[in-house]
Amino acid sequence: MAGLNLNRPTSPRVLISLVPMIDVLLILLVFFMVTSTYLDLDMIPAVQQQEEAETTAPPTDVAGVVMMRLGSDGVPVIRGQAMSQPELNDYLQLTLADEPLTQVVVLPSAAATTQALISVMDTATRAGVVRLRVIRLEARP
């Protein structure tokens, strides 16, 4: 037995095809897209008029509330005076120096952009406002 040589035939390498795996992944992707729930794009909390009337009494002292209208051009208006972002910051800081718990109520126009509302809210937060409320008026039928 001088050199027993066992040669086994080598089987050809099996190629693993990725096509079935890609098909399964695409099916799972479509399944998760169809069955998932999306966030409400209207994520800025707004107080409904009915809820506001029921939960809170009307303020007896108007000095502790700053009413701000956000126009369609994105410019905040307080007491009929249009303000830029730095002017709004200074006004709110002066108001908060007198009354630290002043509530700021923002009434955005329906044509105002979301970015304008976020900019006003950021300015109010930087000024130190801790009580900020956004009210959205809805048309009555």
Backbone torsions as a table, in degrees:
resi	resn	phi	psi	omega
1	MET	NA	65.9	-176.7
2	ALA	-88.1	71.2	172.8
3	GLY	111.5	60.9	175.9
4	LEU	-70.5	120.8	-175.4
5	ASN	-120.6	114.3	178.3
6	LEU	-103.1	110.2	176.0
7	ASN	-101.8	114.2	176.1
8	ARG	-90.0	138.5	177.6
9	PRO	-69.5	128.9	-180.0
10	THR	-80.1	132.6	179.3
11	SER	-79.3	143.4	-180.0
12	PRO	-64.5	145.3	-178.2
13	ARG	-67.1	132.7	-179.3
14	VAL	-84.1	125.8	177.4
15	LEU	-83.5	129.1	178.2
16	ILE	-88.2	118.8	-178.5
17	SER	-85.6	133.5	179.7
18	LEU	-88.6	-7.6	-176.5
19	VAL	-60.8	-47.2	178.4
20	PRO	-62.5	-36.5	179.6
21	MET	-65.8	-40.6	177.9
22	ILE	-64.8	-39.3	177.5
23	ASP	-61.1	-44.1	179.4
24	VAL	-64.0	-41.4	179.0
25	LEU	-64.5	-40.2	177.9
26	LEU	-65.7	-38.7	176.9
27	ILE	-63.9	-43.5	177.5
28	LEU	-63.7	-40.0	178.7
29	LEU	-61.0	-47.2	178.5
30	VAL	-63.2	-40.4	179.2
31	PHE	-60.7	-47.3	-178.5
32	PHE	-69.0	-33.2	177.9
33	MET	-67.9	-38.4	-178.0
34	VAL	-74.4	-37.0	-174.4
35	THR	-90.8	-8.5	-178.2
36	SER	-82.0	156.7	176.4
37	THR	-106.3	141.0	-179.2
38	TYR	-100.0	151.8	177.8
39	LEU	-67.6	150.2	175.2
40	ASP	-68.4	125.8	-177.3
41	LEU	-71.3	-11.6	177.0
42	ASP	-94.2	68.0	-170.2
43	MET	-87.2	-7.3	179.0
44	ILE	-78.8	121.3	-177.0
45	PRO	-65.6	129.0	178.2
46	ALA	-126.3	141.1	-178.3
47	VAL	-87.9	127.9	175.4
48	GLN	-75.7	148.5	-176.4
49	GLN	-63.8	-37.8	-179.8
50	GLN	-65.7	-42.6	179.9
51	GLU	-64.8	-40.5	-178.4
52	GLU	-65.2	-40.9	-178.2
53	ALA	-68.0	-33.6	-177.9
54	GLU	-81.2	-37.3	-171.4
55	THR	-89.5	-30.3	-177.1
56	THR	-126.5	143.6	175.8
57	ALA	-80.8	154.3	178.1
58	PRO	-64.0	142.5	-176.6
59	PRO	-67.0	133.6	179.9
60	THR	-84.5	-27.5	179.5
61	ASP	-111.5	109.8	-177.0
62	VAL	-76.3	-14.2	-177.9
63	ALA	-66.3	-24.6	-178.5
64	GLY	-89.2	8.7	-177.7
65	VAL	-129.1	132.6	174.0
66	VAL	-111.4	116.3	178.0
67	MET	-91.9	126.2	-177.3
68	MET	-126.6	127.8	177.0
69	ARG	-103.0	129.5	177.9
70	LEU	-103.3	110.7	-176.2
71	GLY	-72.9	173.7	-178.7
72	SER	-67.5	-21.6	177.4
73	ASP	-85.3	-2.0	177.5
74	GLY	87.1	10.0	-179.0
75	VAL	-96.2	125.9	177.4
76	PRO	-73.5	140.8	-179.7
77	VAL	-125.7	124.5	176.7
78	ILE	-122.3	123.3	-179.3
79	ARG	52.3	40.9	176.5
80	GLY	80.8	1.5	-177.6
81	GLN	-110.6	120.1	176.7
82	ALA	-73.1	140.1	-176.7
83	MET	-130.4	144.8	171.4
84	SER	-82.6	172.5	-178.9
85	GLN	-61.7	-43.8	177.6
86	PRO	-65.5	-37.7	177.7
87	GLU	-65.2	-39.7	177.6
88	LEU	-63.3	-42.1	178.3
89	ASN	-60.4	-47.2	179.9
90	ASP	-63.6	-42.3	-179.5
91	TYR	-62.4	-44.9	-178.9
92	LEU	-67.8	-37.5	177.7
93	GLN	-63.9	-41.2	177.9
94	LEU	-65.8	-40.3	179.0
95	THR	-65.7	-41.2	179.9
96	LEU	-71.6	-24.3	176.6
97	ALA	-66.3	-35.5	178.1
98	ASP	-78.0	-45.4	-176.9
99	GLU	-133.5	98.5	-174.0
100	PRO	-62.8	-26.1	-178.0
101	LEU	-100.6	31.5	177.5
102	THR	-64.5	134.0	178.7
103	GLN	-94.9	133.5	177.9
104	VAL	-107.1	121.8	179.9
105	VAL	-110.8	120.8	-178.7
106	VAL	-106.6	126.3	177.0
107	LEU	-114.8	95.2	-177.7
108	PRO	-78.7	145.3	173.6
109	SER	-70.0	154.2	178.8
110	ALA	-66.7	-23.1	-179.6
111	ALA	-91.7	-4.9	179.8
112	ALA	-70.6	144.2	179.9
113	THR	-79.1	156.7	178.1
114	THR	-65.1	-35.3	179.5
115	GLN	-62.7	-38.5	178.1
116	ALA	-64.3	-40.7	178.3
117	LEU	-65.3	-43.1	179.2
118	ILE	-64.1	-39.0	178.6
119	SER	-63.2	-42.0	178.3
120	VAL	-65.6	-41.4	179.5
121	MET	-65.9	-39.3	176.9
122	ASP	-64.3	-41.7	178.6
123	THR	-62.7	-42.6	179.0
124	ALA	-64.7	-39.7	179.4
125	THR	-66.6	-41.8	177.7
126	ARG	-64.9	-28.9	179.0
127	ALA	-75.6	-15.8	177.3
128	GLY	109.3	11.1	179.9
129	VAL	-69.8	128.4	178.1
130	VAL	-110.6	-14.6	178.7
131	ARG	-118.1	94.5	-177.3
132	LEU	-121.8	133.0	-178.4
133	ARG	-134.1	135.8	176.6
134	VAL	-110.7	125.9	-178.8
135	ILE	-114.6	129.6	177.8
136	ARG	-112.8	121.9	177.3
137	LEU	-87.4	136.4	178.4
138	GLU	-114.8	146.3	-179.7
139	ALA	-69.0	140.5	178.1
140	ARG	-89.0	142.4	-178.8
141	PRO	-73.7	NA	NA
